[in-house]
Amino acid sequence: MREQKDRYEIFLKVCETGSFSKAAEALNYTQSGISQMMAGLEEELGVKLFARINRGVTLTDNGTRLLPYVRELANQKNRLRQAAFNINHKVEGKLRVGSFSSITTLWMPEVVYYFKENYPKVSIDMPYLFVKSSVALNLS
């Protein structure tokens, strides 16, 4: 199932490619679908955004003036999606890793550091194999 793009994201793709056809191909839409969505966006905003030329489209002066705002809307939407993803896929708890002492000493500090940077709410417990003691790494 493909992700539904909104008209602002499609607008940006048309600007990038300079063509409804190329934008449609890149987004896996039909050219007429892209054209209809851009006509709807122009109607919604009450502004002509594109001038049709021989081999595609170009932004009108008004389209150029609105481009930074559309980019910001698309960026805000991406930040919103990322925040929702982070809320829904929060990783926390305790990770227990078994390892030989030589590997734990040589390789694991870098691995643990990377892991703690990406998953700060996870504590790591690493008992050495073949060694009676246990060490808990807490790099925060």
DSSP file (Angstrom, degrees, kcal/mol; ACC not computed):
  #  RESIDUE AA STRUCTURE BP1 BP2  ACC     N-H-->O    O-->H-N    N-H-->O    O-->H-N    TCO  KAPPA ALPHA  PHI   PSI    X-CA   Y-CA   Z-CA
    1    1 A M              0   0    0      0, 0.0     2,-0.2     0, 0.0     0, 0.0   0.000 360.0 360.0 360.0 125.6    0.0    0.0    0.0
    2    2 A R        -     0   0    0      1,-0.1     2,-0.3    26,-0.1    26,-0.0  -0.475 360.0-104.2 -83.4 153.3    1.5    3.3   -1.0
    3    3 A E        -     0   0    0     -2,-0.2     2,-0.5     1,-0.1    -1,-0.1  -0.566  34.7-119.6 -75.1 134.3    1.6    6.3    1.2
    4    4 A Q        -     0   0    0     -2,-0.3     2,-0.3     1,-0.0    -1,-0.1  -0.628  27.1-149.2 -75.0 123.0   -0.9    9.0    0.3
    5    5 A K        -     0   0    0     -2,-0.5     2,-0.1    22,-0.1    -1,-0.0  -0.717  10.2-131.1 -91.6 143.8    0.8   12.2   -0.6
    6    6 A D     >  -     0   0    0     -2,-0.3     4,-2.1     1,-0.1     3,-0.2  -0.457  28.9-101.6 -88.6 170.9   -0.9   15.5    0.1
    7    7 A R  H  > S+     0   0    0      1,-0.2     4,-2.5     2,-0.2     5,-0.1   0.801 120.1  56.5 -63.8 -29.6   -1.1   18.3   -2.4
    8    8 A Y  H  > S+     0   0    0      2,-0.2     4,-2.0     1,-0.2    -1,-0.2   0.914 108.1  46.5 -69.5 -41.7    1.7   20.3   -0.9
    9    9 A E  H  > S+     0   0    0     -3,-0.2     4,-1.8     2,-0.2    -2,-0.2   0.890 114.0  49.0 -64.8 -38.7    4.1   17.4   -1.2
   10   10 A I  H  X S+     0   0    0     -4,-2.1     4,-2.6     2,-0.2    -2,-0.2   0.905 107.2  55.7 -66.8 -41.0    3.0   16.9   -4.8
   11   11 A F  H  X S+     0   0    0     -4,-2.5     4,-2.4     1,-0.2    -2,-0.2   0.922 107.8  49.2 -54.4 -46.3    3.4   20.6   -5.4
   12   12 A L  H  X S+     0   0    0     -4,-2.0     4,-2.3     1,-0.2    -1,-0.2   0.876 109.8  50.8 -63.7 -38.0    7.0   20.3   -4.3
   13   13 A K  H  X S+     0   0    0     -4,-1.8     4,-2.5     2,-0.2     6,-0.3   0.894 109.6  50.4 -67.6 -39.1    7.7   17.3   -6.5
   14   14 A V  H  X>S+     0   0    0     -4,-2.6     4,-2.9     2,-0.2     5,-0.6   0.920 111.3  49.2 -63.4 -42.8    6.2   19.2   -9.5
   15   15 A C  H  <5S+     0   0    0     -4,-2.4    -2,-0.2    -5,-0.2    -1,-0.2   0.917 112.4  48.7 -60.0 -43.4    8.5   22.1   -8.7
   16   16 A E  H  <5S+     0   0    0     -4,-2.3    -2,-0.2     1,-0.2    -1,-0.2   0.896 122.1  32.1 -64.5 -42.5   11.5   19.8   -8.4
   17   17 A T  H  <5S-     0   0    0     -4,-2.5    -2,-0.2     2,-0.2    -1,-0.2   0.719  93.3-137.6 -91.3 -22.4   10.8   18.0  -11.7
   18   18 A G  T  <5S+     0   0    0     -4,-2.9    39,-2.3    -5,-0.3     2,-0.3   0.718  75.1  81.1  72.4  20.4    9.3   20.8  -13.7
   19   19 A S     >< -     0   0    0     -5,-0.6     4,-1.9    37,-0.3    -2,-0.2  -0.967  68.9-145.5-159.9 136.5    6.6   18.5  -15.1
   20   20 A F  H  > S+     0   0    0     -2,-0.3     4,-2.6     2,-0.2     5,-0.2   0.897 107.5  51.9 -66.2 -39.6    3.3   16.9  -14.0
   21   21 A S  H  > S+     0   0    0      2,-0.2     4,-2.3     1,-0.2    -1,-0.2   0.924 111.3  44.7 -64.2 -45.6    4.3   13.8  -15.9
   22   22 A K  H  > S+     0   0    0      2,-0.2     4,-2.4     1,-0.2    -1,-0.2   0.891 114.2  49.7 -68.1 -38.2    7.7   13.4  -14.3
   23   23 A A  H  X S+     0   0    0     -4,-1.9     4,-2.1     2,-0.2    -2,-0.2   0.917 110.8  50.7 -63.8 -42.4    6.2   14.1  -10.8
   24   24 A A  H  X>S+     0   0    0     -4,-2.6     5,-2.8     1,-0.2     4,-0.8   0.913 111.2  48.1 -61.1 -43.2    3.5   11.5  -11.5
   25   25 A E  H ><5S+     0   0    0     -4,-2.3     3,-0.5     1,-0.2    -1,-0.2   0.917 112.4  48.5 -63.8 -43.9    6.1    9.0  -12.5
   26   26 A A  H 3<5S+     0   0    0     -4,-2.4    -1,-0.2     1,-0.2    -2,-0.2   0.839 119.1  38.8 -65.7 -33.7    8.2    9.7   -9.4
   27   27 A L  H 3<5S-     0   0    0     -4,-2.1    -1,-0.2    -5,-0.2    -2,-0.2   0.428 110.9-116.4 -98.9  -0.2    5.2    9.4   -7.1
   28   28 A N  T <<5S+     0   0    0     -4,-0.8     2,-0.2    -3,-0.5    -3,-0.2   0.907  74.3 123.1  63.8  43.4    3.5    6.5   -8.8
   29   29 A Y      < -     0   0    0     -5,-2.8     2,-0.2    -6,-0.2    -1,-0.2  -0.694  66.8 -96.9-117.9 174.1    0.4    8.6   -9.8
   30   30 A T     >  -     0   0    0     -2,-0.2     4,-2.1     1,-0.1     5,-0.2  -0.650  28.2-121.6 -89.3 155.6   -1.2    9.3  -13.1
   31   31 A Q  H  > S+     0   0    0     -2,-0.2     4,-2.5     1,-0.2     5,-0.2   0.902 115.1  51.0 -62.1 -40.8   -0.4   12.6  -14.9
   32   32 A S  H  > S+     0   0    0      1,-0.2     4,-2.5     2,-0.2    -1,-0.2   0.865 107.4  53.8 -67.3 -34.1   -4.1   13.5  -14.9
   33   33 A G  H  > S+     0   0    0      2,-0.2     4,-2.3     1,-0.2    -1,-0.2   0.918 110.7  45.7 -63.2 -43.8   -4.3   12.8  -11.2
   34   34 A I  H  X S+     0   0    0     -4,-2.1     4,-2.4     2,-0.2     5,-0.2   0.926 112.5  51.2 -64.2 -44.9   -1.4   15.2  -10.5
   35   35 A S  H  X S+     0   0    0     -4,-2.5     4,-2.1     1,-0.2    -2,-0.2   0.907 111.0  47.9 -60.1 -43.2   -2.9   17.8  -12.8
   36   36 A Q  H  X S+     0   0    0     -4,-2.5     4,-2.4     2,-0.2    -1,-0.2   0.898 111.2  50.7 -65.4 -41.0   -6.2   17.6  -11.0
   37   37 A M  H  X S+     0   0    0     -4,-2.3     4,-2.2     2,-0.2    -2,-0.2   0.896 111.2  48.0 -65.5 -38.5   -4.6   17.9   -7.6
   38   38 A M  H  X S+     0   0    0     -4,-2.4     4,-2.4     2,-0.2    -1,-0.2   0.871 110.5  51.5 -70.8 -35.1   -2.6   20.9   -8.6
   39   39 A A  H  X S+     0   0    0     -4,-2.1     4,-2.2    -5,-0.2    -2,-0.2   0.906 110.7  49.5 -64.1 -40.1   -5.7   22.5  -10.1
   40   40 A G  H  X S+     0   0    0     -4,-2.4     4,-2.7     2,-0.2    -2,-0.2   0.876 110.2  49.9 -65.1 -38.1   -7.4   21.8   -6.8
   41   41 A L  H  X S+     0   0    0     -4,-2.2     4,-2.5     2,-0.2     5,-0.2   0.909 109.9  50.5 -66.8 -41.7   -4.5   23.4   -4.9
   42   42 A E  H  X>S+     0   0    0     -4,-2.4     4,-1.6     1,-0.2     5,-1.3   0.902 112.8  47.1 -61.3 -40.3   -4.7   26.5   -7.1
   43   43 A E  H  <5S+     0   0    0     -4,-2.2    -2,-0.2     2,-0.2    -1,-0.2   0.917 111.0  51.4 -66.3 -43.5   -8.4   26.7   -6.4
   44   44 A E  H  <5S+     0   0    0     -4,-2.7    -2,-0.2     1,-0.2    -1,-0.2   0.906 119.0  36.4 -59.3 -43.2   -7.9   26.3   -2.7
   45   45 A L  H  <5S-     0   0    0     -4,-2.5    -1,-0.2     2,-0.2    -2,-0.2   0.662 101.4-131.7 -86.1 -17.5   -5.3   29.0   -2.5
   46   46 A G  T  <5S+     0   0    0     -4,-1.6     2,-0.4     1,-0.2    -3,-0.2   0.789  71.4 108.9  70.7  27.4   -7.0   31.2   -5.1
   47   47 A V  S   <S-     0   0    0     -5,-1.3     2,-0.6    -6,-0.2    -1,-0.2  -0.997  73.6-122.4-138.4 137.7   -3.7   31.7   -6.9
   48   48 A K        +     0   0    0     -2,-0.4    15,-0.4     1,-0.2    14,-0.3  -0.732  32.1 178.2 -78.3 119.4   -2.3   30.4  -10.2
   49   49 A L        +     0   0    0     -2,-0.6    11,-2.7   -11,-0.2     2,-0.4   0.806  55.7  42.6 -94.2 -34.6    0.8   28.4   -9.2
   50   50 A F  E     -A   59   0A   0      9,-0.3     2,-0.5   -12,-0.1     9,-0.2  -0.899  58.0-151.6-123.1 144.0    2.1   27.0  -12.5
   51   51 A A  E     -A   58   0A   0      7,-3.3     7,-2.0    -2,-0.4     2,-0.4  -0.961  28.2-129.3-106.7 128.3    2.5   28.3  -16.1
   52   52 A R  E     +A   57   0A   0     -2,-0.5     5,-0.2     5,-0.2     2,-0.2  -0.630  32.5 178.7 -79.5 130.0    2.2   25.5  -18.7
   53   53 A I  E >   -A   56   0A   0      3,-2.8     3,-1.4    -2,-0.4    -1,-0.0  -0.701  45.2 -82.0-122.0 177.3    5.1   25.5  -21.1
   54   54 A N  T 3  S+     0   0    0      1,-0.3    -2,-0.0    -2,-0.2     3,-0.0   0.882 123.8  20.6 -47.7 -52.6    6.0   23.3  -24.1
   55   55 A R  T 3  S-     0   0    0    -36,-0.0     2,-0.4   -37,-0.0    -1,-0.3  -0.219 132.1 -40.0-117.6  43.4    7.7   20.5  -22.1
   56   56 A G  E <  S-A   53   0A   0     -3,-1.4    -3,-2.8   -37,-0.1     2,-0.3  -0.997  76.4 -57.8 145.2-146.3    6.3   20.9  -18.6
   57   57 A V  E     -A   52   0A   0    -39,-2.3     2,-0.3    -2,-0.4    -5,-0.2  -0.930  29.3-159.8-137.5 159.2    5.5   23.6  -16.1
   58   58 A T  E     -A   51   0A   0     -7,-2.0    -7,-3.3    -2,-0.3     2,-0.1  -0.970  33.9 -97.8-135.9 152.8    7.2   26.5  -14.4
   59   59 A L  E     -A   50   0A   0     -2,-0.3    -9,-0.3    -9,-0.2   -10,-0.1  -0.446  33.0-132.8 -70.3 140.7    6.3   28.4  -11.3
   60   60 A T     >  -     0   0    0    -11,-2.7     4,-2.4    -2,-0.1     5,-0.2  -0.329  34.6 -97.7 -76.2 172.7    4.4   31.7  -11.7
   61   61 A D  H  > S+     0   0    0      1,-0.2     4,-1.9     2,-0.2     5,-0.1   0.908 129.1  48.4 -59.4 -41.2    5.7   34.6   -9.6
   62   62 A N  H  > S+     0   0    0    -14,-0.3     4,-1.8     2,-0.2    -1,-0.2   0.892 109.4  52.4 -66.5 -39.2    2.9   33.9   -7.1
   63   63 A G  H  > S+     0   0    0    -15,-0.4     4,-1.3     1,-0.2    -2,-0.2   0.898 108.8  50.6 -61.1 -40.6    3.9   30.2   -7.0
   64   64 A T  H  < S+     0   0    0     -4,-2.4    -1,-0.2     1,-0.2    -2,-0.2   0.880 108.8  51.7 -64.6 -38.7    7.5   31.2   -6.3
   65   65 A R  H  < S+     0   0    0     -4,-1.9     4,-0.3     1,-0.2    -1,-0.2   0.834 113.6  44.1 -67.0 -32.3    6.4   33.5   -3.5
   66   66 A L  H >X S+     0   0    0     -4,-1.8     4,-2.1     1,-0.2     3,-0.6   0.652  90.1  88.9 -87.3 -15.6    4.4   30.7   -1.9
   67   67 A L  H 3X S+     0   0    0     -4,-1.3     4,-2.5     1,-0.2     5,-0.2   0.874  84.8  51.3 -53.4 -46.7    7.1   28.0   -2.3
   68   68 A P  H 3> S+     0   0    0      0, 0.0     4,-2.1     0, 0.0    -1,-0.2   0.874 110.7  50.1 -61.9 -34.0    8.9   28.6    1.0
   69   69 A Y  H <> S+     0   0    0     -3,-0.6     4,-2.3    -4,-0.3    -2,-0.2   0.893 110.4  48.9 -69.5 -39.3    5.6   28.4    2.9
   70   70 A V  H  X S+     0   0    0     -4,-2.1     4,-2.4     2,-0.2    -1,-0.2   0.906 110.2  51.9 -66.4 -40.9    4.7   25.1    1.2
   71   71 A R  H  X S+     0   0    0     -4,-2.5     4,-2.5    -5,-0.2    -2,-0.2   0.924 109.6  49.6 -59.8 -43.6    8.2   23.7    2.0
   72   72 A E  H  X S+     0   0    0     -4,-2.1     4,-2.7     2,-0.2    -2,-0.2   0.900 109.3  51.7 -64.3 -40.5    7.7   24.7    5.7
   73   73 A L  H  X S+     0   0    0     -4,-2.3     4,-2.3     2,-0.2    -1,-0.2   0.929 111.1  47.6 -59.6 -45.0    4.3   23.0    5.7
   74   74 A A  H  X S+     0   0    0     -4,-2.4     4,-2.1     1,-0.2    -2,-0.2   0.899 112.4  49.4 -64.0 -40.7    5.9   19.8    4.3
   75   75 A N  H  X S+     0   0    0     -4,-2.5     4,-2.3     2,-0.2    -2,-0.2   0.907 110.3  50.5 -64.8 -41.5    8.7   20.0    6.8
   76   76 A Q  H  X S+     0   0    0     -4,-2.7     4,-2.5     1,-0.2    -2,-0.2   0.905 109.4  51.5 -61.7 -41.6    6.3   20.4    9.7
   77   77 A K  H  X S+     0   0    0     -4,-2.3     4,-2.5     1,-0.2    -1,-0.2   0.908 109.9  49.2 -63.0 -41.9    4.3   17.4    8.5
   78   78 A N  H  X S+     0   0    0     -4,-2.1     4,-2.3     2,-0.2    -1,-0.2   0.894 111.1  49.6 -64.7 -39.6    7.4   15.3    8.4
   79   79 A R  H  X S+     0   0    0     -4,-2.3     4,-2.6     2,-0.2    -2,-0.2   0.890 110.3  51.2 -65.4 -38.6    8.4   16.5   12.0
   80   80 A L  H  X S+     0   0    0     -4,-2.5     4,-2.5     2,-0.2    -2,-0.2   0.931 110.2  48.6 -62.9 -46.0    4.9   15.6   13.2
   81   81 A R  H  X S+     0   0    0     -4,-2.5     4,-2.4     1,-0.2    -2,-0.2   0.912 112.2  49.4 -59.5 -42.9    5.1   12.1   11.6
   82   82 A Q  H  X S+     0   0    0     -4,-2.3     4,-2.6     2,-0.2    -2,-0.2   0.911 110.5  49.7 -65.0 -42.5    8.5   11.6   13.3
   83   83 A A  H  X S+     0   0    0     -4,-2.6     4,-2.0     2,-0.2    -1,-0.2   0.917 112.0  48.1 -62.4 -43.3    7.2   12.7   16.7
   84   84 A A  H  X S+     0   0    0     -4,-2.5     4,-2.5     2,-0.2    -2,-0.2   0.901 111.4  50.9 -64.1 -40.3    4.3   10.4   16.4
   85   85 A F  H  X S+     0   0    0     -4,-2.4     4,-2.1     1,-0.2    -2,-0.2   0.930 109.3  50.8 -61.3 -45.2    6.6    7.5   15.4
   86   86 A N  H  < S+     0   0    0     -4,-2.6    -1,-0.2     1,-0.2    -2,-0.2   0.872 111.5  48.1 -62.0 -37.2    8.8    8.2   18.4
   87   87 A I  H >< S+     0   0    0     -4,-2.0     3,-0.8     1,-0.2    -1,-0.2   0.925 116.6  42.2 -67.1 -44.5    5.9    8.2   20.7
   88   88 A N  H 3< S+     0   0    0     -4,-2.5    -2,-0.2     1,-0.2    -1,-0.2   0.710 121.4  39.7 -78.0 -20.7    4.5    4.9   19.3
   89   89 A H  T 3< S+     0   0    0     -4,-2.1    -1,-0.2    -5,-0.2     2,-0.2  -0.103  76.8 156.2-122.0  35.0    7.8    3.2   19.0
   90   90 A K    <   -     0   0    0     -3,-0.8     2,-0.6     1,-0.1    -3,-0.1  -0.423  29.1-152.5 -64.1 130.3    9.5    4.3   22.2
   91   91 A V        +     0   0    0     -2,-0.2    30,-0.5    -5,-0.1     2,-0.3  -0.934  31.8 140.4-111.1 120.6   12.2    1.8   23.2
   92   92 A E        +     0   0    0     -2,-0.6     2,-0.4    28,-0.1    30,-0.3  -0.975  22.3  71.4-151.4 162.6   13.0    1.6   26.9
   93   93 A G  E    S-b  122   0B   0     28,-2.0    30,-3.0    -2,-0.3     2,-0.4  -0.964  79.2 -40.6 133.2-149.2   13.8   -1.1   29.5
   94   94 A K  E     -b  123   0B   0     -2,-0.4     2,-0.5    28,-0.2    30,-0.2  -0.971  39.1-161.0-125.9 134.1   16.7   -3.3   30.2
   95   95 A L  E     -b  124   0B   0     28,-3.3    30,-3.2    -2,-0.4     2,-0.6  -0.967   5.8-161.0-115.2 124.6   18.9   -5.2   27.7
   96   96 A R  E     -b  125   0B   0     -2,-0.5     2,-0.5    28,-0.2    30,-0.2  -0.925  10.8-170.9-108.3 121.4   21.0   -8.1   28.9
   97   97 A V        -     0   0    0     28,-2.8     2,-0.4    -2,-0.6    -2,-0.0  -0.946  10.4-153.5-118.5 128.2   23.9   -9.0   26.6
   98   98 A G        +     0   0    0     -2,-0.5     2,-0.3    28,-0.2    30,-0.2  -0.834  29.9 151.0 -98.5 137.5   26.1  -12.1   27.0
   99   99 A S  E     -d  128   0C   0     28,-1.0    30,-2.8    -2,-0.4     2,-0.2  -0.990  47.8 -97.1-159.2 156.7   29.6  -11.9   25.6
  100  100 A F  E  >  -d  129   0C   0     -2,-0.3     4,-2.8    28,-0.2     3,-0.2  -0.521  41.1-116.4 -73.6 149.9   33.1  -13.2   26.0
  101  101 A S  H  > S+     0   0    0     28,-0.5     4,-2.4     1,-0.2     5,-0.2   0.856 113.8  54.6 -60.2 -36.3   35.4  -10.9   28.1
  102  102 A S  H  > S+     0   0    0      2,-0.2     4,-2.3     1,-0.2     5,-0.3   0.909 112.8  42.2 -65.6 -40.6   37.7  -10.3   25.1
  103  103 A I  H  >>S+     0   0    0     -3,-0.2     4,-2.4     2,-0.2     5,-1.8   0.908 113.6  52.8 -70.0 -42.2   34.8   -9.1   22.9
  104  104 A T  H  <5S+     0   0    0     -4,-2.8    -2,-0.2     1,-0.2    -1,-0.2   0.899 114.4  42.8 -59.8 -40.2   33.3   -7.1   25.7
  105  105 A T  H  <5S+     0   0    0     -4,-2.4    -2,-0.2    -5,-0.2    -1,-0.2   0.909 124.5  32.2 -73.0 -42.9   36.6   -5.4   26.3
  106  106 A L  H  <5S+     0   0    0     -4,-2.3     4,-0.2    -5,-0.2    -3,-0.2   0.916 132.9  14.4 -85.8 -45.7   37.5   -4.7   22.7
  107  107 A W  T >X5S+     0   0    0     -4,-2.4     4,-1.4    -5,-0.3     3,-0.6   0.798 108.2  70.5-105.1 -34.4   34.3   -4.2   20.7
  108  108 A M  H 3><S+     0   0    0     -5,-1.8     4,-3.4     1,-0.2     5,-0.3   0.796  85.2  66.0 -67.8 -31.6   31.4   -3.6   23.0
  109  109 A P  H 3> S+     0   0    0      0, 0.0     4,-2.4     0, 0.0    -1,-0.2   0.926 107.6  42.9 -56.3 -42.6   32.3   -0.1   24.4
  110  110 A E  H <> S+     0   0    0     -3,-0.6     4,-2.3    -4,-0.2    -2,-0.2   0.906 116.1  48.3 -67.7 -41.0   31.7    1.4   20.9
  111  111 A V  H  X S+     0   0    0     -4,-1.4     4,-2.5     2,-0.2    -1,-0.2   0.922 113.6  46.8 -64.4 -44.5   28.6   -0.7   20.3
  112  112 A V  H  X S+     0   0    0     -4,-3.4     4,-3.0     2,-0.2     5,-0.2   0.907 110.3  53.0 -65.8 -41.8   27.2    0.2   23.7
  113  113 A Y  H  X S+     0   0    0     -4,-2.4     4,-1.9    -5,-0.3    -1,-0.2   0.939 111.3  46.1 -58.8 -47.1   28.0    3.9   23.2
  114  114 A Y  H  X S+     0   0    0     -4,-2.3     4,-1.7     1,-0.2    -2,-0.2   0.924 113.6  49.6 -60.4 -44.9   26.1    3.9   19.8
  115  115 A F  H  X S+     0   0    0     -4,-2.5     4,-2.6     1,-0.2    -2,-0.2   0.920 110.2  49.4 -62.2 -44.6   23.2    2.0   21.4
  116  116 A K  H  < S+     0   0    0     -4,-3.0    -1,-0.2     1,-0.2    -2,-0.2   0.842 108.0  54.7 -65.7 -33.1   23.0    4.4   24.3
  117  117 A E  H  < S+     0   0    0     -4,-1.9    -1,-0.2    -5,-0.2    -2,-0.2   0.883 118.4  34.5 -64.5 -38.1   23.0    7.4   21.9
  118  118 A N  H  < S+     0   0    0     -4,-1.7    -2,-0.2     1,-0.2    -1,-0.2   0.724 130.9  30.1 -91.0 -24.1   20.1    6.0   20.0
  119  119 A Y    ><  +     0   0    0     -4,-2.6     3,-1.7    -5,-0.2    -1,-0.2  -0.580  65.2 165.2-134.6  70.5   18.2    4.4   22.9
  120  120 A P  T 3  S+     0   0    0      0, 0.0    -1,-0.1     0, 0.0    -4,-0.1   0.693  72.3  61.6 -66.5 -18.6   18.9    6.4   26.0
  121  121 A K  T 3  S+     0   0    0    -30,-0.5   -28,-2.0     2,-0.1     2,-0.5   0.315  86.6  90.6 -91.4  10.4   16.0    4.9   28.0
  122  122 A V  E <   -b   93   0B   0     -3,-1.7     2,-0.3   -30,-0.3   -28,-0.2  -0.918  64.8-152.0-107.5 125.3   17.5    1.4   27.8
  123  123 A S  E     -b   94   0B   0    -30,-3.0   -28,-3.3    -2,-0.5     2,-0.5  -0.731  13.3-142.2 -91.8 147.9   19.8    0.2   30.5
  124  124 A I  E     -bC  95 137B   0     13,-0.8    13,-0.8    -2,-0.3     2,-0.5  -0.934  14.2-170.9-117.5 128.8   22.4   -2.4   29.5
  125  125 A D  E     -bC  96 136B   0    -30,-3.2   -28,-2.8    -2,-0.5    11,-0.2  -0.980   6.0-177.2-117.5 124.1   23.5   -5.3   31.6
  126  126 A M  E     - C   0 135B   0      9,-1.9     9,-1.0    -2,-0.5     2,-0.3  -0.798   3.4-173.7-127.4  90.2   26.5   -7.3   30.3
  127  127 A P  E     - C   0 134B   0      0, 0.0   -28,-1.0     0, 0.0     2,-0.2  -0.648  30.3-119.6 -77.2 138.4   27.6  -10.3   32.4
  128  128 A Y  E >   -d   99   0C   0      5,-0.8     3,-0.9    -2,-0.3     2,-0.3  -0.548  23.2-121.4 -74.8 140.9   30.8  -11.8   31.1
  129  129 A L  E 3  S+d  100   0C   0    -30,-2.8   -28,-0.5     1,-0.2     3,-0.1  -0.605  96.4  14.6 -76.7 145.7   30.6  -15.4   29.9
  130  130 A F  T 3  S+     0   0    0     -2,-0.3     2,-0.4     1,-0.2    -1,-0.2   0.615 109.8  97.5  64.7  14.5   33.0  -17.8   31.8
  131  131 A V    <   -     0   0    0     -3,-0.9    -1,-0.2     2,-0.1    -3,-0.1  -0.998  69.4-142.9-130.5 137.9   33.5  -15.1   34.4
  132  132 A K  S    S+     0   0    0     -2,-0.4    -1,-0.1    -3,-0.1     2,-0.1   0.796  76.3  76.6 -73.2 -28.7   31.6  -15.2   37.7
  133  133 A S        -     0   0    0     -6,-0.0    -5,-0.8     1,-0.0     2,-0.4  -0.383  67.3-145.7 -85.0 163.1   31.2  -11.4   38.1
  134  134 A S  E     -C  127   0B   0     -7,-0.2     2,-0.4    -2,-0.1    -2,-0.0  -0.964   7.0-158.6-125.6 142.9   28.7   -9.3   36.2
  135  135 A V  E     -C  126   0B   0     -9,-1.0    -9,-1.9    -2,-0.4     2,-0.6  -0.976   5.8-151.3-123.3 136.0   29.3   -5.7   35.1
  136  136 A A  E     -C  125   0B   0     -2,-0.4     2,-0.6   -11,-0.2   -11,-0.2  -0.930  13.6-147.6-106.4 121.4   26.5   -3.2   34.3
  137  137 A L  E     +C  124   0B   0    -13,-0.8   -13,-0.8    -2,-0.6     2,-0.5  -0.777  20.5 174.2 -90.1 124.0   27.5   -0.6   31.7
  138  138 A N        +     0   0    0     -2,-0.6   -15,-0.1   -15,-0.1    -2,-0.0  -0.883   5.9 168.7-130.6 100.0   25.9    2.8   32.3
  139  139 A L              0   0    0     -2,-0.5    -1,-0.1     1,-0.2    -2,-0.0   0.238 360.0 360.0 -97.8  13.5   27.3    5.3   29.8
  140  140 A S              0   0    0    -20,-0.1    -1,-0.2   -23,-0.0   -27,-0.0   0.505 360.0 360.0 -86.8 360.0   24.8    8.0   30.4
